[in-house]
């Protein structure tokens, strides 16, 4: 089951050839997908040969093949992880019962909505990043960008397969709509706000892959616990590919932090900007912005939808089957502070209603681990300053803290106090203009832009001066 059939027009490991109706529907969708890719996928170096990995199986270890591919010729397909024998529903009211191979009628609309929202994020990020290769700080980074792009597009295929295969005409219409919405379009935007934000510089790209793709990790992991087994299997393999996206973000920011520290020490006034780098306060403001935006992606702190999804077995907690003994989550509560009359008041919420907060906890812990890595880098470079995550209540636009004002430590403050500190805490137009002024392409193999340190090693055992992108530039 783990091997993938590349003789088919659409590579797959789901025996697509045996379902002629589904095969015809997906082959009809494929040209529209390719037209979407040409129109709003990568626009710079779009036809050059790129050193990419392509999945050749879904078995753990040795699942990817590396080689130079022109992106328009990349073989996108449908890959599900192998089924787990005798798998049972991990959580909710029917925990322990056999998983579903078809969509139960009573859960059809909820499952379709979950899949559409997840699917919509995949092409959105490609659209956001389509011009970044024009200012790549190295061919190594350009290659990593393109790897992220082609895999986000393949993750779109994973969700479109589910929509076509299990939701009939409604599913086909939703799949078509995924190619008509556009990131940032005022008339037809992407569903989630973070995926409508501009991504015009590489500091933003690394924050996006660090924080937004890490949110994706936790959303996919919760769906990997789904009672709907085809969704679970799709997400389990997507997580295998997603790991590289997180690597790109975490190590990319680490390299910017290292170079910032080096340039700070080089400058007689400790000013990394004076040396053509990105100073640490600017990096901190980008972290504050993107971490806060991504906290919103988990949904409201108190959510009846989250409770219903958990009860029905549509979603689970992170590593539900492996990490929890009690899979019902009944008769338990979670303390959630609410802002009332300018003060925070603890309220006890049924645990099922707080499932978004449970997942957000795991995400925050994971992000904090990355901050520890970057702070070790600062220590190695001899600087005493440290980077921090803002509090989960800071700068929120969704949930119970939306429209309220908090400082970086999560303390309630007035709107005037927030505005007084905004330029200290969040990116300014001047910050954006400065960062964008540094974005100049470096296409010589092995060279890096001045504002970012070289990685410790290349991709798949290749040297740093390897021709990761074969370009004539």
C-alpha positions as CSV (number, residue, x, y, z in Angstrom):
1,X,0.0,0.0,0.0
2,X,2.9,2.3,0.7
3,X,4.1,2.6,-2.9
4,X,2.8,5.3,-5.2
5,X,1.7,4.7,-8.8
6,X,3.4,7.2,-11.0
7,X,2.2,5.6,-14.2
8,X,-1.2,7.2,-13.7
9,X,-2.0,10.7,-14.9
10,X,-2.6,11.6,-11.3
11,X,0.0,9.7,-9.1
12,X,-1.7,8.0,-6.2
13,X,-1.8,5.2,-3.8
14,X,-5.6,5.0,-3.4
15,X,-6.2,2.8,-6.5
16,X,-7.8,5.6,-8.4
17,X,-8.0,3.5,-11.5
18,X,-10.7,1.3,-10.0
19,X,-13.1,4.3,-9.5
20,X,-13.7,5.6,-13.0
21,X,-16.1,8.3,-12.0
22,X,-13.8,9.7,-9.4
23,X,-10.8,9.5,-11.7
24,X,-12.7,11.4,-14.4
25,X,-13.7,14.1,-12.0
26,X,-10.2,14.6,-10.7
27,X,-8.7,14.6,-14.2
28,X,-11.2,17.3,-15.1
29,X,-10.1,19.3,-12.1
30,X,-6.4,18.9,-12.8
31,X,-6.1,21.4,-15.7
32,X,-7.8,24.0,-13.6
33,X,-5.3,23.3,-10.8
34,X,-2.3,23.7,-13.3
35,X,-3.7,26.9,-14.6
36,X,-4.1,28.2,-11.0
37,X,-0.4,27.2,-10.4
38,X,0.8,29.1,-13.5
39,X,-1.3,32.2,-12.6
40,X,-0.6,32.6,-8.9
41,X,2.0,30.0,-8.0
42,X,5.8,30.9,-8.0
43,X,6.4,33.7,-10.5
44,X,10.2,34.1,-10.3
45,X,12.5,31.2,-11.5
46,X,9.2,29.4,-12.1
47,X,10.5,27.2,-14.9
48,X,14.1,26.6,-13.7
49,X,15.3,23.2,-12.5
50,X,14.9,22.9,-8.7
51,X,16.4,20.3,-6.4
52,X,13.1,18.9,-5.0
53,X,12.0,15.9,-3.1
54,X,9.1,13.9,-4.4
55,X,7.2,11.2,-2.4
56,X,7.7,7.8,-3.9
57,X,6.0,5.9,-1.0
58,X,4.2,6.6,2.2
59,X,6.2,4.2,4.3
60,X,8.3,5.7,7.2
61,X,11.9,6.2,6.1
62,X,13.1,6.5,2.6
63,X,9.8,7.8,1.3
64,X,11.2,10.7,-0.8
65,X,13.3,10.9,-3.9
66,X,15.5,13.9,-4.6
67,X,16.3,15.3,-8.0
68,X,16.1,18.4,-10.2
69,X,12.6,19.1,-11.5
70,X,11.0,22.0,-13.3
71,X,8.1,22.9,-11.1
72,X,5.4,22.9,-13.9
73,X,6.4,19.3,-14.4
74,X,6.2,18.3,-10.7
75,X,3.9,15.3,-10.3
76,X,1.3,16.3,-7.8
77,X,-0.9,13.4,-6.5
78,X,-2.9,11.8,-3.8
79,X,-1.1,10.0,-1.0
80,X,-2.6,8.6,2.1
81,X,-0.8,6.9,4.9
82,X,-1.3,3.2,5.2
83,X,-4.4,2.2,7.1
84,X,-3.9,1.1,10.7
85,X,-5.4,-2.4,11.2
86,X,-8.4,-2.4,13.6
87,X,-8.2,1.3,14.2
88,X,-10.9,2.7,16.5
89,X,-12.2,6.1,17.2
90,X,-9.7,7.8,19.5
91,X,-11.9,10.2,21.4
92,X,-15.4,11.5,22.1
93,X,-18.8,9.8,22.8
94,X,-18.0,6.8,20.5
95,X,-14.3,6.3,21.6
96,X,-13.4,2.7,21.0
97,X,-15.9,2.0,18.2
98,X,-14.6,1.2,14.7
99,X,-13.5,4.3,12.6
100,X,-15.6,5.4,9.7
101,X,-14.7,4.6,6.1
102,X,-17.6,6.7,4.8
103,X,-19.0,10.0,5.9
104,X,-22.0,9.6,8.4
105,X,-24.9,11.7,7.2
106,X,-25.3,13.4,10.6
107,X,-21.7,14.7,10.4
108,X,-21.5,15.5,6.6
109,X,-21.8,19.2,6.8
110,X,-19.3,19.6,9.8
111,X,-16.7,17.3,8.1
112,X,-17.1,19.1,4.8
113,X,-16.5,22.5,6.5
114,X,-13.5,21.2,8.4
115,X,-11.9,19.9,5.2
116,X,-12.7,23.0,3.2
117,X,-11.1,25.3,5.8
118,X,-8.0,23.1,5.9
119,X,-7.9,22.9,2.1
120,X,-8.2,26.7,1.7
121,X,-5.0,27.3,3.6
122,X,-2.9,25.3,1.3
123,X,-3.2,27.3,-2.0
124,X,-3.4,30.5,0.0
125,X,0.2,30.2,1.3
126,X,1.4,29.5,-2.2
127,X,-0.3,32.7,-3.4
128,X,1.1,34.7,-0.5
129,X,4.7,33.6,-1.4
130,X,4.6,33.7,-5.2
131,X,7.1,36.6,-5.6
132,X,9.6,35.7,-2.9
133,X,12.1,33.9,-5.2
134,X,12.7,37.3,-6.8
135,X,14.5,38.3,-3.6
136,X,15.9,35.0,-2.3
137,X,18.8,35.4,0.0
138,X,20.4,32.3,-1.4
139,X,19.7,29.4,-3.8
140,X,19.5,27.2,-0.8
141,X,16.7,29.3,0.6
142,X,15.0,29.6,-2.8
143,X,15.0,25.8,-3.1
144,X,13.4,25.5,0.4
145,X,10.7,28.0,-0.6
146,X,9.9,26.0,-3.7
147,X,9.8,22.8,-1.7
148,X,7.3,24.3,0.6
149,X,5.2,25.6,-2.3
150,X,5.0,22.3,-4.2
151,X,4.1,20.4,-1.0
152,X,1.4,22.9,0.0
153,X,-0.1,22.4,-3.4
154,X,0.0,18.7,-2.9
155,X,-1.7,19.1,0.4
156,X,-4.5,20.8,-1.6
157,X,-4.7,17.7,-3.7
158,X,-5.1,15.6,-0.5
159,X,-8.2,17.6,0.6
160,X,-9.6,17.9,-2.9
161,X,-9.5,14.1,-3.2
162,X,-11.6,13.8,0.0
163,X,-14.1,16.4,-1.3
164,X,-14.5,14.7,-4.7
165,X,-14.4,11.2,-3.3
166,X,-16.8,11.5,-0.3
167,X,-19.0,14.6,-0.8
168,X,-20.6,14.3,-4.2
169,X,-21.6,17.4,-6.1
170,X,-21.2,19.7,-3.1
171,X,-17.6,18.5,-2.7
172,X,-16.8,19.1,-6.4
173,X,-18.2,22.6,-6.1
174,X,-16.1,23.3,-3.0
175,X,-13.0,22.0,-4.8
176,X,-13.6,24.4,-7.7
177,X,-14.0,27.3,-5.3
178,X,-10.6,26.5,-3.8
179,X,-9.1,27.7,-7.1
180,X,-11.2,30.9,-7.4
181,X,-10.5,32.5,-4.0
182,X,-7.3,34.5,-3.8
183,X,-5.2,35.5,-0.8
184,X,-5.8,39.1,0.0
185,X,-8.5,39.6,-2.6
186,X,-11.0,42.1,-1.2
187,X,-13.9,40.5,-3.1
188,X,-13.0,36.8,-2.8
189,X,-10.4,36.4,0.0
190,X,-9.2,33.2,1.6
191,X,-11.2,32.0,4.6
192,X,-8.8,32.7,7.5
193,X,-7.3,36.1,8.0
194,X,-3.7,35.0,8.5
195,X,-3.8,33.7,4.9
196,X,-4.8,37.0,3.5
197,X,-1.8,38.9,5.0
198,X,1.0,40.0,2.6
199,X,4.3,38.1,2.5
200,X,6.7,40.3,0.7
201,X,9.9,39.7,2.5
202,X,11.9,36.8,3.8
203,X,11.6,37.7,7.5
204,X,7.9,37.4,7.1
205,X,8.3,34.1,5.2
206,X,10.4,32.6,7.9
207,X,7.9,33.8,10.6
208,X,5.1,32.3,8.4
209,X,6.7,28.9,8.1
210,X,7.7,29.0,11.8
211,X,4.3,30.1,13.3
212,X,1.6,29.6,10.7
213,X,2.9,26.2,9.4
214,X,3.3,25.2,13.0
215,X,-0.3,25.9,13.6
216,X,-0.9,23.7,10.6
217,X,1.0,20.9,12.3
218,X,-1.4,21.0,15.3
219,X,-4.5,21.3,13.1
220,X,-3.4,18.4,11.0
221,X,-2.5,16.4,14.1
222,X,-6.0,17.0,15.6
223,X,-7.5,15.8,12.3
224,X,-5.2,12.8,12.2
225,X,-7.2,11.7,15.3
226,X,-10.4,11.9,13.4
227,X,-13.0,9.1,13.3
228,X,-13.2,9.6,9.6
229,X,-10.3,7.4,8.6
230,X,-9.6,8.7,5.1
231,X,-9.2,12.2,6.6
232,X,-6.9,10.8,9.3
233,X,-4.8,8.9,6.8
234,X,-4.5,12.0,4.6
235,X,-3.3,14.2,7.5
236,X,-0.9,11.6,8.8
237,X,1.1,11.7,5.6
238,X,0.7,15.5,5.3
239,X,2.4,15.8,8.7
240,X,5.4,13.9,7.3
241,X,5.9,16.6,4.6
242,X,5.0,19.4,7.0
243,X,8.0,18.7,9.1
244,X,10.3,20.3,6.5
245,X,8.2,23.5,6.4
246,X,8.7,23.9,10.2
247,X,12.4,23.3,9.7
248,X,12.6,26.1,7.2
249,X,10.9,28.5,9.5
250,X,12.7,27.6,12.7
251,X,16.2,27.4,11.2
252,X,15.6,30.4,8.9
253,X,14.8,32.6,11.9
254,X,17.7,31.1,13.8
255,X,20.1,32.2,11.0
256,X,18.7,35.7,10.9
257,X,19.1,35.9,14.7
258,X,22.7,34.7,14.5
259,X,23.6,37.1,11.8
260,X,21.9,40.0,13.7
261,X,24.0,39.2,16.8
262,X,27.2,39.1,14.7
263,X,26.4,42.4,13.1
264,X,25.5,43.9,16.4
265,X,28.9,43.0,17.8
266,X,30.6,44.3,14.7
267,X,29.1,47.7,14.9
268,X,30.7,50.2,17.3
269,X,27.2,51.4,18.4
270,X,25.7,47.9,18.6
271,X,23.4,48.7,15.6
272,X,22.8,45.8,13.3
273,X,21.0,48.0,10.9
274,X,24.0,50.2,10.4
275,X,25.8,47.0,9.2
276,X,23.0,46.1,6.8
277,X,21.3,43.6,9.0
278,X,18.0,43.1,10.7
279,X,18.2,44.3,14.3
280,X,16.9,42.1,17.2
281,X,14.1,44.6,18.2
282,X,12.7,44.3,14.7
283,X,12.9,40.5,14.8
284,X,11.0,40.6,18.1
285,X,8.3,42.8,16.6
286,X,7.8,40.3,13.7
287,X,7.6,37.5,16.3
288,X,4.9,39.4,18.3
289,X,2.9,40.0,15.1
290,X,2.9,36.5,13.6
291,X,2.7,34.5,16.9
292,X,-0.4,36.5,17.8
293,X,-2.0,36.2,14.4
294,X,-1.5,32.4,14.5
295,X,-3.0,32.0,18.0
296,X,-6.2,33.2,16.4
297,X,-6.2,30.3,14.0
298,X,-7.0,27.9,16.8
299,X,-10.4,29.5,17.3
300,X,-12.3,30.9,20.3
301,X,-11.2,30.0,23.8
302,X,-14.8,28.9,24.6
303,X,-16.3,27.0,21.7
304,X,-19.4,24.9,21.3
305,X,-18.1,23.9,17.8
306,X,-14.9,22.5,19.4
307,X,-17.0,20.6,22.0
308,X,-19.2,19.2,19.2
309,X,-16.3,18.2,17.0
310,X,-14.6,16.4,19.9
311,X,-17.8,14.7,21.1
312,X,-18.5,13.4,17.6
313,X,-14.9,12.2,17.1
314,X,-14.3,14.5,14.2
315,X,-11.2,16.0,15.8
316,X,-9.1,15.0,18.8
317,X,-6.4,16.6,20.9
318,X,-2.8,16.5,19.9
319,X,-1.7,12.9,20.0
320,X,-5.0,12.0,21.5
321,X,-4.6,8.2,21.2
322,X,-1.1,8.1,22.5
323,X,-1.0,10.8,25.1
324,X,-4.3,10.6,27.0
325,X,-5.9,7.9,29.1
326,X,-9.3,9.5,29.4
327,X,-10.7,10.1,25.9
328,X,-14.2,11.3,26.9
329,X,-13.2,14.6,28.6
330,X,-16.5,14.6,30.6
331,X,-16.9,16.0,34.1
332,X,-13.7,18.1,33.8
333,X,-13.2,21.8,33.5
334,X,-10.6,24.3,32.3
335,X,-9.9,27.7,33.8
336,X,-10.2,30.5,31.2
337,X,-9.6,34.1,32.4
338,X,-12.2,36.5,31.1
339,X,-11.9,40.3,31.0
340,X,-14.6,42.0,33.0
341,X,-14.7,45.7,34.0
342,X,-11.0,46.0,33.3
343,X,-10.0,43.0,35.4
344,X,-9.3,39.3,34.6
345,X,-11.7,36.9,36.2
346,X,-11.1,33.2,36.2
347,X,-14.1,31.1,34.9
348,X,-14.4,27.4,34.9
349,X,-15.3,26.1,31.4
350,X,-16.3,22.5,30.6
351,X,-13.2,20.9,29.1
352,X,-14.8,20.0,25.9
353,X,-15.7,23.6,25.4
354,X,-12.1,24.5,25.9
355,X,-10.5,22.1,23.4
356,X,-9.2,25.0,21.3
357,X,-7.3,26.2,24.3
358,X,-5.9,22.7,24.9
359,X,-4.5,22.6,21.4
360,X,-3.3,26.2,21.8
361,X,-1.3,25.1,24.9
362,X,0.6,22.5,23.0
363,X,1.3,25.0,20.2
364,X,2.6,27.6,22.6
365,X,4.9,25.0,24.3
366,X,6.3,24.1,20.9
367,X,6.9,27.7,19.9
368,X,8.7,28.3,23.2
369,X,11.1,25.5,22.5
370,X,12.1,27.3,19.3
371,X,12.6,30.5,21.2
372,X,15.0,28.6,23.5
373,X,17.0,27.6,20.5
374,X,17.3,31.2,19.2
375,X,18.2,32.4,22.6
376,X,21.0,29.8,22.8
377,X,22.2,31.2,19.5
378,X,22.3,34.7,21.1
379,X,24.2,33.3,24.0
380,X,26.7,31.6,21.7
381,X,27.3,34.9,19.9
382,X,28.0,36.7,23.2
383,X,24.8,38.8,23.5
384,X,22.8,39.0,26.7
385,X,19.5,40.2,25.1
386,X,16.8,37.5,24.7
387,X,13.8,37.0,22.5
388,X,10.4,36.3,24.1
389,X,6.9,35.1,23.0
390,X,4.2,37.6,23.8
391,X,1.3,36.5,26.1
392,X,-1.5,34.6,24.4
393,X,-3.8,37.5,25.1
394,X,-1.7,40.1,23.3
395,X,-3.0,41.6,20.0
396,X,-5.8,39.1,19.5
397,X,-8.4,39.5,16.8
398,X,-10.5,36.4,17.4
399,X,-11.9,34.8,20.6
400,X,-12.8,36.4,23.9
401,X,-9.8,38.7,23.9
402,X,-10.6,40.3,20.5
403,X,-11.1,44.0,20.7
404,X,-9.4,44.2,24.2
405,X,-6.0,45.6,24.9
406,X,-3.2,43.8,26.7
407,X,0.5,44.3,27.1
408,X,3.2,41.8,26.2
409,X,2.7,40.0,29.5
410,X,-1.1,39.7,29.1
411,X,-2.0,42.5,31.6
412,X,-5.1,44.5,30.7
413,X,-4.3,48.1,29.5
414,X,-6.2,50.9,28.0
415,X,-6.5,51.5,24.2
416,X,-4.4,54.7,24.6
417,X,-1.6,52.8,26.4
418,X,-1.6,50.1,23.7
419,X,-1.3,52.8,21.0
420,X,1.5,54.5,22.9
421,X,3.5,51.2,22.7
422,X,2.4,49.9,19.3
423,X,5.5,51.0,17.5
424,X,7.6,49.3,20.2
425,X,5.7,46.1,20.1
426,X,4.5,45.6,16.5
427,X,6.1,46.2,13.1
428,X,5.8,49.7,11.7
429,X,5.7,51.0,8.2
430,X,9.3,52.1,8.6
431,X,10.3,48.7,9.8
432,X,8.6,47.1,6.8
433,X,10.3,49.5,4.4
434,X,13.7,48.9,5.9
435,X,13.3,45.1,5.8
436,X,12.1,45.2,2.2
437,X,15.1,47.4,1.3
438,X,17.4,44.5,2.3
439,X,15.6,42.0,0.0
440,X,18.0,41.6,-2.9
441,X,18.5,38.3,-4.7
442,X,21.6,36.3,-4.2
443,X,21.8,33.6,-6.9
444,X,25.4,32.6,-6.8
445,X,25.7,29.0,-5.4
446,X,27.0,29.0,-1.8
447,X,26.6,32.8,-1.2
448,X,24.2,34.3,1.3
449,X,22.7,37.7,1.7
450,X,24.4,39.9,4.3
451,X,21.5,39.8,6.7
452,X,21.3,36.0,7.2
453,X,23.9,33.5,8.3
454,X,24.6,30.4,6.3
455,X,22.9,27.1,7.4
456,X,25.1,24.5,9.1
457,X,24.6,22.0,6.3
458,X,22.9,21.6,2.9
459,X,19.9,19.6,1.8
460,X,20.0,15.8,1.6
461,X,23.8,15.7,2.1
462,X,24.5,18.2,-0.7
463,X,27.1,20.9,0.0
464,X,26.0,24.5,0.5
465,X,27.4,25.6,-2.9
466,X,25.3,22.9,-4.7
467,X,23.2,24.2,-7.6
468,X,19.9,23.9,-5.7
469,X,18.3,26.0,-8.4
470,X,19.8,25.8,-11.9
471,X,19.3,29.4,-13.0
472,X,20.9,31.6,-15.6
473,X,20.6,34.7,-13.5
